[in-house]
Amino acid sequence: MLKSEEHMSDVRHRMPASGKRLACLMLLSLFSLLFAGCRQDMQDQPRYEVYESSRFFRDGLSSRPLVEGTVPRGYLHDDSLLYTGKTRSAPLATQNSGASGQGAGQSRQAAENSTPQHGTAQSNPTTTMASGVNAQQAGGTTGEADSTLFPFPVTEQVLERGQERYQIFCAVCHGMTGDGDGMIVRRGYRKPPSYYTPELRIAPVGHFFDVVTNGWGAMPNYAQQIPATDRWAIIAYIRALQATRPQSASPAQGATLPQQQPAQTGGQR
């Protein structure tokens, strides 16, 4: 036993220093190759980069189109009122101008005397305030018209959500109270109309949804920034703002909304 230990000790002492270094280098190289193989397999995965072509598919595109007859999750948009703010109107009976004016006046009078309540779309003053304008937009023919009802009940949670979204996206131009005196307007951007004008008081909620979705005048569209449900929540909050101030004077009979202008980008004085 002692002889074997002495023999191994002599072998180690007799091994040249270059041989030891060579053995260490071989071991380091082996471990380096091992680790490099793992790193390459994890970082350089067999996948297509954005807009990269492909020789596997016949059309040469690596990005595959949707399967025919399918709709991505969340893009069905089967609720027309929720995603468009429009309702299909039935033909209106022909009425003389006096009866029409009287009906519009009664609708406005009911709107002024109504007290807003939270909880349902019908309890919101939108229905009565907008009936006159909505009837004019329908024009006695069958087609789509701005809705006077919300697609879901207006609850306290909806109003709180609308207030939060309004302060983020709308207050910079329309102001915290809806007077059109937001911070950007003070910096020279075109001033939007106040929510308390007679025309916007009687405007149907579908009109506001169309403006937020598609833009109006100098206001760009917010369809990409604000989901449809949040747009409706903002509109509910706008109605709540309008209800906080009594209408000083009744709008003139036959008042209509201003003609829509293409949305523009950038500030204007």
Secondary structure, 3 states (H helix, E strand, C coil): CHHHHHHHHHHHHHCCHHHHHHHHHHHHHHHHHHHHHHHHHHHCCCCCCCCCECCCCCCCECCCCCCCCCCCCCCCCCCHHHHHCEEEECCCCCCCHHHHHHHHHHHHHHHHHCCCCCCCCCCCCHHHHHHHHHHHHHCCCCEEEECCCCCCCCCHHHHHHHHHHHHHHCHHHHCCCCCCCCHHHHCCCCCCCCCCCHHHHHCCHHHHHHHHHHCECCECCCCCCCCHHHHHHHHHHHHHHHHCCCCCCCCCCCCCCCCCCCCCCCCCC
